[in-house]
Amino acid sequence: NHTVSNVNQIHSELSILISKKHGISTRHLQDYLNWLLFLKKIKYRVKAEARVSFTYMESMKQVHTIAVRNITKLPMPIDLYQAYGAYHYGIFS
């Protein structure tokens, strides 16, 4: 649905979004457009009372994709032998 009125509507919504910020940079312009598109999509798909949780869950799905089966493959943040080796118990006895 590519009409002049739709383009004008998107332009006015983008202007409102940008006016709430303290100026924009061309480096982040695509992100502003992506955010505007995301807001428009959930406006038509999700009821108003569920938008906050839906938005949170959708954004977290893209950022954190750790599954239970992947947790065992993550490296340990510390060396357990260095931390507990001097105590000579458990697996270090």
Sequence and secondary structure as in RCSB ss.txt:
>XXXX:A:sequence
NHTVSNVNQIHSELSILISKKHGISTRHLQDYLNWLLFLKKIKYRVKAEARVSFTYMESMKQVHTIAVRNITKLP
MPIDLYQAYGAYHYGIFS
>XXXX:A:secstr
   HHHHHHHHHHHHHHHHTTT   GGGHHHHHHHHHHHHHHHHHS GGGHHHHHHHHHHHHH    HHHHTTS 
 SS HHHHHGGG  GGG 
